Amino acid sequence: MHFLRKKQYFLTGVLLLVLITGCLNSKNKPTKINKYSQRLDQIALKATNNLKLIPFDSLKIPRSIDKKGQLKGTPSQSWTSGFFPGTLWQLYLHSSSEVLKQAAIQWNAPIEKEKLNTSDHDIGFKIYCSFGNGWQATHLPNYKDICVIAARSLSQRYNPNVHAIKSWDHMSKRWKYPVIIDNMMNLELLFEATKFTRDSSFYYIANQHALTTLTNHFRKNNSSYHVIDYDPITGDVLHKNTHQGFSDNSAWSRGQAWGLYGFTVAYRYTKNKDFLAQAQKIATFFFTHPNLPDDFIPYWDFDAPNIPNEPRDVSAATVAASGLLELAKYDPINQKKYLNWAETILESLNKPKYQSNIPPFILNHSVGSIPGQFEVDVPIIYADYYYIEALRRMKNWSKLN
């Protein structure tokens, strides 16, 4: 009996030692799941604290900073208005924080009227990033209805002669019917509207727009022009320009990222292999370009004249990283490579030099428009949005590996 008790104590001790050793090893060698979850935890906490420093103002939805380093906000009409509440919704989806949820609801509210805006192609950015994420988080029927109404508004900008959605109404003296590569990002709203309603007209418009963009926007090296101008009557291409890049023939980095992300999303809904192939080609162009820095945070334009003394664009990096992490789902052959490229970006952005200390921003060193001379080398809210989306996607990938 005494021997059995000793044996029992010995086995219990061994079991405890194994458990303690396992815990210590877990702490000393955190898994990728823990790494990305912990990073999101830290950002969610930072965002919660930042809310105390950013009073709600429906006319000053956070966008960037001004030349004095002060917060620059915008009304709902700005194409960036949906990114701040969208950021809060994504952090709520990770953390289940009621504080973040209520803040997201509050910042969503002034944007709702944009669902009726037929003069702006960026209704997808504004409504889907805010109310689309809100729908995923809450399944409130009203949020779904807002997305459908917004999709109807966006559909009114479609021209059946051009087979594309018109981007800008301004600068009519320069372009008759401009379509920009950014517009690929607004198609998700239309695809989702068909899922919500079973009305295939939304899908048709989104698919036609993607096909037209695929036909006309890309050069032989798979880089993209920014703006293609069409004749609204004949549908003929009139001009090929790069409005926010260095020159018409240069590769504006955020434009390349919009294309990578946008064609990946188009493939998700259509399963058109041409869309998948184009996303793959853009990824190769972007991540094997000789002017891409070692940390994978690109210069604002791959052909900017003063590289390496040119500003980086963190926003282009976050959009590309998030797009890659979805593209990896559809390309098992290149999956590991895409995950490694995206991870390089995320690890680079975790370094202090890319972090922002200006509330409510997470990242610094993005570029709005150098030709337009605004928001150069500053924090910009859409960089944060796609950074959080990329972290959430990487966290999910880490669970599988």
C-alpha positions in Angstrom: 0.0 0.0 0.0 2.8 2.3 0.9 4.6 1.4 -2.4 1.4 2.2 -4.4 1.0 5.6 -2.7 4.6 6.5 -3.6 4.1 5.4 -7.2 0.9 7.6 -7.3 2.8 10.6 -6.0 5.6 10.0 -8.4 3.3 9.8 -11.4 1.4 13.0 -10.3 4.7 14.8 -10.0 5.8 13.8 -13.5 2.4 14.9 -14.9 2.7 18.3 -13.2 6.3 18.7 -14.5 5.1 17.9 -18.0 2.3 20.4 -17.8 4.5 23.2 -16.3 7.2 22.5 -19.0 4.6 22.7 -21.7 3.3 26.0 -20.4 6.8 27.5 -20.2 7.6 26.3 -23.7 4.3 27.8 -24.9 5.2 31.2 -23.3 8.7 31.1 -24.6 7.8 30.0 -28.1 4.4 31.6 -28.9 2.6 30.1 -31.9 1.5 32.2 -34.9 -2.1 32.0 -33.6 -1.0 33.6 -30.4 1.2 36.1 -32.2 -1.5 37.5 -34.4 -4.2 37.2 -31.8 -2.1 39.1 -29.3 -1.3 41.8 -31.9 -5.0 42.3 -32.5 -5.6 42.3 -28.8 -3.1 45.1 -28.4 -4.6 47.1 -31.3 -8.2 46.6 -29.9 -7.0 48.0 -26.5 -5.2 50.9 -28.2 -8.4 51.7 -30.2 -10.5 51.6 -27.1 -8.2 54.0 -25.3 -8.1 56.2 -28.4 -11.8 56.5 -28.5 -11.6 58.6 -25.3 -9.4 61.1 -27.2 -11.5 61.4 -30.3 -14.9 63.0 -29.6 -17.6 62.0 -32.0 -18.2 64.5 -34.7 -20.4 63.4 -37.7 -18.5 66.0 -39.9 -15.1 64.9 -38.9 -14.8 61.1 -39.4 -11.1 60.3 -39.0 -9.1 60.2 -42.2 -5.5 61.5 -41.7 -3.6 64.4 -40.2 -3.0 68.0 -41.4 0.3 69.8 -41.8 0.3 70.7 -38.1 0.0 67.1 -37.1 -3.6 67.5 -36.0 -6.4 65.0 -36.8 -8.1 65.6 -40.1 -11.6 64.4 -40.3 -14.1 64.4 -43.2 -17.9 64.3 -43.6 -19.6 61.2 -45.0 -19.2 62.3 -48.6 -15.5 61.5 -48.5 -14.6 58.2 -50.1 -12.7 57.3 -46.9 -15.7 57.8 -44.5 -16.4 54.1 -44.1 -13.0 53.0 -43.0 -13.0 54.3 -39.4 -16.2 52.6 -38.4 -15.1 49.6 -40.5 -11.9 49.4 -38.5 -13.9 49.4 -35.3 -16.2 46.7 -36.5 -13.3 44.5 -37.4 -11.8 44.9 -34.0 -15.1 44.1 -32.5 -15.3 40.9 -34.5 -12.0 40.0 -33.0 -12.5 41.1 -29.4 -16.3 41.1 -28.8 -15.7 44.4 -27.0 -19.1 46.2 -26.4 -17.2 49.5 -26.3 -15.9 49.0 -29.8 -19.3 47.8 -31.0 -21.2 50.9 -29.7 -18.5 53.2 -31.1 -18.9 51.5 -34.5 -22.6 51.9 -34.4 -22.2 55.6 -33.5 -19.7 56.3 -36.3 -21.8 54.3 -38.8 -24.8 56.5 -38.4 -23.8 59.6 -40.3 -22.7 57.5 -43.3 -26.0 55.9 -43.9 -27.3 58.7 -46.1 -24.6 57.8 -48.6 -26.7 54.8 -49.6 -28.6 57.2 -51.9 -25.6 58.9 -53.4 -25.6 58.2 -57.1 -22.9 60.7 -57.9 -20.0 58.7 -56.4 -18.6 55.3 -57.4 -17.0 54.9 -53.9 -20.3 54.0 -52.4 -18.7 50.5 -51.9 -15.9 51.9 -49.8 -18.3 54.0 -47.8 -21.1 51.6 -47.2 -19.7 48.1 -47.5 -16.7 48.8 -45.3 -19.0 50.3 -42.6 -22.4 48.7 -42.9 -21.1 45.5 -44.6 -18.8 44.8 -41.7 -21.6 45.8 -39.3 -23.8 43.2 -41.0 -21.2 40.5 -40.5 -20.9 41.5 -36.9 -24.6 41.9 -35.9 -26.8 40.6 -38.7 -29.1 43.5 -38.2 -31.6 43.4 -41.1 -31.4 47.2 -41.4 -27.7 47.0 -42.2 -28.3 44.5 -45.0 -31.1 46.7 -46.4 -28.7 49.7 -46.4 -26.1 47.7 -48.4 -28.8 46.7 -51.0 -30.0 50.3 -51.4 -26.4 51.4 -51.8 -25.9 48.8 -54.5 -28.9 50.1 -56.4 -27.4 53.6 -56.3 -24.0 52.3 -57.5 -25.7 50.4 -60.3 -27.0 53.7 -61.7 -23.5 54.6 -62.7 -23.2 51.7 -65.0 -23.1 52.4 -68.8 -24.0 49.4 -71.0 -22.0 50.9 -73.9 -18.8 50.9 -71.9 -19.7 47.8 -69.8 -18.3 49.6 -66.8 -19.2 51.9 -63.8 -18.2 55.5 -64.2 -15.7 56.6 -61.5 -15.5 60.4 -61.5 -17.9 63.1 -62.5 -15.4 65.9 -61.9 -12.7 66.8 -64.4 -15.1 66.4 -67.3 -13.0 68.6 -69.4 -10.2 66.0 -69.3 -12.1 62.8 -69.4 -15.5 61.8 -70.8 -16.0 58.5 -69.0 -13.1 57.8 -66.6 -12.9 54.3 -65.0 -10.1 53.9 -62.3 -8.5 50.7 -61.1 -9.7 51.6 -57.6 -13.2 50.9 -58.7 -12.5 47.1 -58.6 -12.8 47.5 -54.8 -16.4 48.7 -55.0 -17.6 45.5 -56.8 -17.9 43.5 -53.6 -20.9 45.6 -52.6 -22.7 44.5 -55.8 -21.8 40.9 -55.6 -23.0 40.8 -52.0 -26.3 42.5 -53.0 -27.0 39.6 -55.4 -26.4 37.2 -52.5 -28.8 39.3 -50.3 -31.6 39.6 -52.9 -31.0 37.0 -55.6 -31.3 39.8 -58.0 -28.7 38.9 -60.7 -28.5 42.4 -62.1 -25.9 43.5 -59.4 -23.8 40.4 -60.2 -24.0 41.2 -64.0 -22.8 44.8 -63.6 -19.9 43.8 -61.3 -18.8 41.0 -63.6 -19.0 43.2 -66.7 -17.0 45.9 -65.0 -14.3 43.4 -64.0 -14.1 42.0 -67.6 -13.8 45.5 -69.1 -11.1 46.4 -66.5 -9.2 43.2 -67.3 -9.3 44.0 -71.0 -8.1 47.6 -70.9 -6.3 48.5 -67.7 -3.2 46.3 -67.9 0.1 46.6 -69.7 2.1 43.7 -71.1 4.1 43.5 -67.8 0.8 43.2 -65.9 1.1 46.6 -64.2 -2.0 48.8 -64.3 -2.9 52.2 -65.5 -4.8 54.3 -63.0 -7.4 55.8 -65.3 -8.9 54.5 -68.6 -11.2 57.1 -70.3 -13.9 55.7 -72.6 -16.3 57.2 -75.1 -19.7 56.8 -73.4 -21.5 56.3 -76.7 -19.2 53.8 -78.5 -17.3 52.3 -75.5 -14.0 53.0 -77.3 -10.9 53.7 -75.2 -9.9 57.3 -75.5 -7.0 57.8 -73.0 -4.8 55.8 -70.7 -3.5 57.8 -67.7 -2.0 57.4 -64.2 -3.5 60.3 -62.3 -2.0 59.6 -58.9 1.2 58.0 -60.0 4.5 59.4 -61.2 3.6 59.3 -64.9 1.1 57.7 -67.3 3.4 54.8 -67.9 4.5 54.3 -64.3 3.2 51.7 -61.8 1.5 53.6 -58.9 1.9 51.2 -56.0 -1.6 51.5 -54.4 -3.2 51.1 -57.8 -1.4 47.8 -58.2 -2.6 46.7 -54.8 -6.2 47.7 -55.7 -6.0 45.5 -58.7 -4.5 42.5 -56.8 -7.2 42.7 -54.2 -10.1 43.5 -56.5 -9.5 40.7 -59.0 -9.1 38.2 -56.1 -12.5 39.3 -54.8 -14.0 39.1 -58.4 -12.7 35.5 -58.6 -14.3 34.7 -55.2 -17.8 35.4 -56.5 -17.5 34.4 -60.2 -14.9 31.6 -60.3 -13.7 33.1 -63.6 -10.2 31.7 -63.9 -9.1 34.8 -65.9 -9.7 36.9 -62.9 -7.7 34.6 -60.7 -4.9 34.6 -63.3 -4.8 38.4 -63.4 -4.6 38.5 -59.6 -1.7 36.1 -59.7 0.1 38.1 -62.4 -0.3 41.4 -60.4 1.1 39.6 -57.3 4.1 38.5 -59.2 4.7 42.0 -60.7 4.3 43.6 -57.3 6.4 41.3 -55.2 9.2 40.5 -57.6 9.7 44.1 -58.8 13.4 45.1 -58.5 12.4 48.4 -56.8 10.4 46.7 -54.0 12.4 47.3 -50.8 13.5 44.3 -48.7 10.8 44.9 -46.1 8.1 44.8 -48.8 6.7 48.3 -48.0 6.7 49.8 -51.5 7.6 53.3 -52.6 4.5 55.3 -53.6 5.3 54.4 -57.2 7.5 51.6 -58.5 8.9 54.0 -61.1 9.3 57.1 -58.9 12.4 58.9 -60.1 14.4 59.3 -56.8 14.2 55.8 -55.4 15.5 55.0 -52.8 14.8 58.6 -51.6 11.1 58.4 -52.2 8.2 58.1 -49.7 6.9 54.6 -48.9 3.2 53.9 -49.0 2.1 51.7 -46.1 -1.5 51.8 -47.4 -0.4 50.0 -50.6 1.4 47.4 -48.5 -1.6 46.6 -46.3 -4.0 46.4 -49.2 -1.6 44.0 -51.0 -1.1 41.9 -47.9 -4.8 41.4 -47.3 -5.4 40.6 -51.0 -2.6 38.0 -50.9 -4.0 36.3 -47.9 -7.2 35.7 -49.8 -5.5 34.9 -53.0 -3.6 32.1 -51.1 -6.9 30.3 -50.6 -7.4 29.9 -54.3 -3.8 29.0 -55.4 -2.4 26.0 -53.6 0.7 25.9 -55.8 1.7 29.4 -54.8 0.1 29.4 -51.4 3.2 29.2 -49.2 4.9 32.0 -51.2 1.9 34.3 -50.9 1.7 33.7 -47.2 5.4 34.4 -46.8 5.1 37.6 -48.7 2.1 38.8 -46.6 3.9 37.8 -43.4 6.9 39.8 -44.4 4.7 42.9 -44.7 3.0 42.3 -41.4 6.2 41.8 -39.6 7.7 44.9 -41.1 4.6 47.0 -40.1 5.0 45.7 -36.5 8.3 47.6 -36.2 8.2 50.9 -34.3 9.2 53.0 -37.4 5.9 52.2 -39.1 3.7 52.6 -36.0 1.7 55.8 -35.4 1.5 57.6 -32.0 -1.3 59.9 -33.2 -4.8 58.8 -32.1 -6.7 57.1 -33.6 -4.2 55.8 -36.1 -2.3 52.6 -35.9 0.2 52.9 -38.8 2.2 55.8 -40.2 4.0 56.6 -43.5 1.2 56.3 -46.1 0.7 58.4 -49.2 -2.5 59.9 -50.4 -1.3 61.7 -53.6 2.1 63.1 -54.3 0.9 64.7 -57.6 -2.1 66.2 -55.7 0.3 67.3 -52.9 -1.9 66.0 -50.1 -1.4 63.4 -47.3 2.2 62.6 -48.1 4.0 60.4 -45.5 1.3 60.5 -42.9 -1.1 58.1 -41.2 -4.2 57.4 -43.3 -7.2 55.5 -42.1 -7.5 53.0 -45.0 -4.0 51.7 -44.2 -5.3 50.8 -40.7 -8.4 49.2 -42.1 -6.6 46.8 -44.4 -3.9 46.2 -41.9 -6.4 44.9 -39.4 -8.2 42.9 -42.1 -4.8 41.3 -43.0 -4.0 40.5 -39.4 -7.4 38.8 -39.0 -6.8 36.8 -42.2 -3.3 35.8 -41.1 -4.7 34.7 -37.7 -7.1 32.4 -39.5 -4.4 31.1 -41.7 -2.2 30.4 -38.7 -5.0 28.2 -37.2 -4.6 25.9 -40.2 -0.8 25.5 -40.0 
